[in-house]
Amino acid sequence: MGRQIMNVQIESFIDEFNRIVYHPILNREIGKPILDESTLFFLLLPKLNGEEWTSSTNTAAIAVGAVYAAFDAHDKVDVENVTSTSQQLSVLSGDYLSGVYYQLLASLPNFEFIHVLSKAIGEINEVKTEFHTNLEMNTSDSLDTIRSIQAECVIQFLHTFGFAQYIPLAAAGLPLMSLVADRNGGSQELKNTSVRWTLHSDDSTEALKKLRMEMEAAISGASFLTADLVEKTREMTMPLLGKTI
């Protein structure tokens, strides 16, 4: 698939997502919900690679996008300043998006996906709390937590809809890009959610080394990807892999 067609498919999905989650007041006051670029890429990777992509698959993908947008809205809430208008609107936005993805899930006949996604959402909420309250986590536990928060819903989507071969790419790529963005202060080059990982420098370095190895192996093993997608995946991750950490 050529780059132009790839970009058209991504933009088409974003347009449909924005149409479905649109709320006139929230959009006017705080803007459109955020779809993280890396999350969107790995979520749509099978579609971009020419896999069968039905209307149900697309609805499920939009629901996953709404999940992450809801997480992002809630993560922006400052509990010490929650009474401000902007903070209250962030809470409302997250709650509204939560309602959207439950509505989308209810429209699907795939009860397995409804179950695994709902379970993943509950587990992510739990591990977020654990991550920010447990200061004794080792590198392995921290990495598992970050991977869960950044990638678990995408992983469950890929598994449920028969795209399991794409899971290693998402499971390595999403936490890798999130950690690098966090270390770079959430740069515009690496747009990410407002979650801050606050890892000790040594733990962050160790986690990044492990993820680099995973990402390298995942790309090397992705012989099923088109040449354009291999190149795009390398462009997104290899500059990260090539930097001194």
LUMTI-881226 format. One record per residue (C-alpha): x, y negated, z negated; chain. Coordinates in steps of 0.001 Angstrom, whole numbers, padded with zeros to 6 digits. Layout:
        xx        yy        zz   mol
         X         Y         Z     A
...
//
This chain:
        xx        yy        zz   mol
    000000    000000    000000     A
    001388   -003387    001013     A
    001947   -006107   -001540     A
   -000787   -008275   -000062     A
   -003406   -005521   -000336     A
   -002216   -004721   -003845     A
   -002633   -008336   -004902     A
   -006097   -008517   -003313     A
   -007225   -005450   -005288     A
   -005914   -006874   -008546     A
   -007526   -010270   -007932     A
   -010807   -008578   -006983     A
   -010801   -006659   -010271     A
   -010053   -009840   -012238     A
   -012907   -011653   -010492     A
   -015322   -008835   -011318     A
   -014097   -008710   -014901     A
   -014562   -012470   -015317     A
   -018045   -012263   -013851     A
   -019118   -009483   -016225     A
   -017673   -011017   -019402     A
   -018651   -014607   -018543     A
   -020222   -016653   -021322     A
   -020899   -020313   -020426     A
   -020239   -021838   -023845     A
   -017201   -019739   -024765     A
   -015655   -020160   -021317     A
   -016160   -023912   -021502     A
   -014809   -024305   -025024     A
   -011885   -021865   -025148     A
   -011442   -020685   -021562     A
   -011671   -017316   -019840     A
   -010756   -014150   -021769     A
   -007134   -013144   -021314     A
   -006207   -010101   -019253     A
   -002564   -009359   -019937     A
   -000683   -008876   -016672     A
    001198   -005754   -017718     A
   -001904   -004118   -019230     A
   -003834   -004843   -016051     A
   -001087   -003400   -013857     A
   -000811   -000077   -015688     A
   -004589    000180   -016062     A
   -005082   -000203   -012301     A
   -002008    001771   -011262     A
   -003971    004827   -010011     A
   -006285    002591   -007949     A
   -003329    000725   -006469     A
   -001750    004084   -005642     A
   -004784    005219   -003634     A
   -006343    007610   -006157     A
   -010103    008199   -006066     A
   -011678    005268   -007898     A
   -015443    005464   -008327     A
   -017828    002811   -009614     A
   -017868    004625   -012973     A
   -014076    004571   -013080     A
   -014129    000849   -012353     A
   -016710    000179   -015071     A
   -014593    002129   -017548     A
   -011514    000116   -016571     A
   -013419   -003151   -017091     A
   -014511   -001884   -020505     A
   -010867   -001226   -021415     A
   -009978   -004720   -020236     A
   -012707   -006129   -022472     A
   -011321   -004145   -025419     A
   -007888   -005697   -025041     A
   -009362   -009172   -024480     A
   -011391   -008764   -027688     A
   -008273   -007701   -029590     A
   -006446   -010733   -028217     A
   -009223   -013114   -029304     A
   -009304   -011676   -032829     A
   -005498   -011661   -033099     A
   -005492   -015420   -032560     A
   -007581   -016025   -035664     A
   -005660   -017633   -038503     A
   -007249   -016276   -041684     A
   -006044   -019324   -043594     A
   -007774   -021733   -041215     A
   -010776   -019731   -040069     A
   -013228   -022548   -040774     A
   -011970   -024716   -037902     A
   -014152   -024879   -034798     A
   -011520   -023331   -032514     A
   -010947   -020459   -034932     A
   -014651   -019776   -035276     A
   -014967   -019748   -031499     A
   -012120   -017230   -031287     A
   -013977   -014977   -033717     A
   -017175   -015350   -031695     A
   -015318   -014664   -028466     A
   -013860   -011433   -029836     A
   -017248   -010345   -031155     A
   -018905   -011181   -027843     A
   -016317   -009186   -025882     A
   -016785   -006280   -028283     A
   -020478   -006339   -027422     A
   -019644   -006383   -023717     A
   -017451   -003286   -023834     A
   -019999   -001378   -025910     A
   -022656   -002326   -023362     A
   -020403   -001129   -020546     A
   -019673    002117   -022368     A
   -023392    002683   -022890     A
   -023930    002404   -019126     A
   -021499    005243   -018426     A
   -022522    008903   -018330     A
   -019053    009905   -019542     A
   -019557    010718   -023216     A
   -016001    012045   -023570     A
   -014618    008631   -022663     A
   -017037    006855   -024982     A
   -015822    009077   -027810     A
   -012077    008806   -027181     A
   -012146    005056   -026547     A
   -014208    004362   -029663     A
   -011823    006538   -031671     A
   -008809    004735   -030191     A
   -010280    001322   -031083     A
   -010806    002425   -034685     A
   -007274    003816   -034941     A
   -005758    000640   -033470     A
   -007536   -001481   -036058     A
   -006190    000790   -038786     A
   -002585    000832   -037571     A
   -002582   -002952   -037128     A
   -003416   -003315   -040798     A
   -000803   -000732   -041757     A
    001875   -002371   -039618     A
    001406   -005803   -041149     A
    001220   -004569   -044756     A
    003795   -001751   -044824     A
    007260   -003307   -044894     A
    008986    000062   -045282     A
    008208    001463   -041803     A
    011184    003078   -040068     A
    011960    002500   -036394     A
    010103    005603   -035231     A
    006939    004724   -037134     A
    007076    001113   -035930     A
    007470    002243   -032328     A
    004551    004660   -032615     A
    002418    001855   -034039     A
    003336   -000624   -031302     A
    002724    001999   -028626     A
   -000682    002752   -030106     A
   -001715   -000893   -030223     A
   -000430   -001770   -026763     A
   -001139    001385   -024792     A
   -003538    003823   -026487     A
   -006727    002629   -024771     A
   -005012    002680   -021377     A
   -003604    006142   -022120     A
   -007065    007478   -023042     A
   -008508    005981   -019866     A
   -005813    007595   -017706     A
   -006223    010953   -019444     A
   -010016    011039   -019280     A
   -010275    010102   -015609     A
   -007689    012574   -014347     A
   -004693    010256   -014039     A
   -002464    011948   -016618     A
    000640    011704   -014425     A
    000583    007941   -014921     A
    000625    008130   -018724     A
    004455    008183   -019171     A
    004713    004932   -017212     A
    002073    003165   -019301     A
    003242    004696   -022590     A
    006758    003332   -022072     A
    006063    000204   -020037     A
    003434   -001472   -022202     A
    005288   -001363   -025560     A
    008570   -002171   -023809     A
    007218   -005330   -022190     A
    005459   -006321   -025407     A
    008610   -006006   -027522     A
    010716   -007920   -025001     A
    008094   -010671   -024808     A
    008010   -010849   -028594     A
    011781   -011088   -028775     A
    011742   -013824   -026137     A
    009138   -015767   -028074     A
    006186   -014833   -025835     A
    007690   -016420   -022732     A
    005505   -017275   -019760     A
    007572   -014835   -017725     A
    006249   -012029   -019921     A
    002712   -013012   -020863     A
    001450   -011012   -023789     A
   -001123   -010999   -026540     A
   -000678   -013100   -029633     A
    000423   -010124   -031751     A
    003831   -010741   -033360     A
    005787   -007635   -034290     A
    008186   -009173   -036851     A
    010551   -006200   -036703     A
    013977   -006334   -038281     A
    016546   -007079   -035582     A
    018173   -003632   -035865     A
    014799   -001860   -035685     A
    013798   -003922   -032662     A
    017058   -003107   -030902     A
    016686    000620   -031605     A
    013062    000648   -030428     A
    013975   -001163   -027220     A
    016784    001312   -026500     A
    014383    004240   -026857     A
    011797    002578   -024647     A
    014378    001752   -022005     A
    015316    005422   -021776     A
    011645    006438   -021580     A
    010947    003872   -018876     A
    013910    004927   -016807     A
    012813    008580   -017018     A
    009184    007714   -016210     A
    010129    005764   -013097     A
    012541    008479   -011951     A
    009778    011064   -012352     A
    007101    009040   -010547     A
    007582    010577   -007114     A
    003797    010344   -006594     A
    003913    006532   -006445     A
    004052    004671   -003153     A
    007303    002920   -002339     A
    005671   -000482   -002914     A
    004492    000524   -006388     A
    007884    001963   -007331     A
    009415   -001342   -006301     A
    006776   -003340   -008200     A
    007221   -001225   -011334     A
    010974   -001693   -011146     A
    010553   -005440   -010704     A
    008400   -005595   -013829     A
    010650   -003451   -016015     A
    014151   -003194   -014591     A
    015061   -006842   -015280     A
    014188   -005987   -018875     A
    016214   -002793   -018736     A
    019233   -004573   -017318     A
    019468   -007188   -020046     A
    021809   -006787   -022985     A
    019729   -006032   -026081     A
//
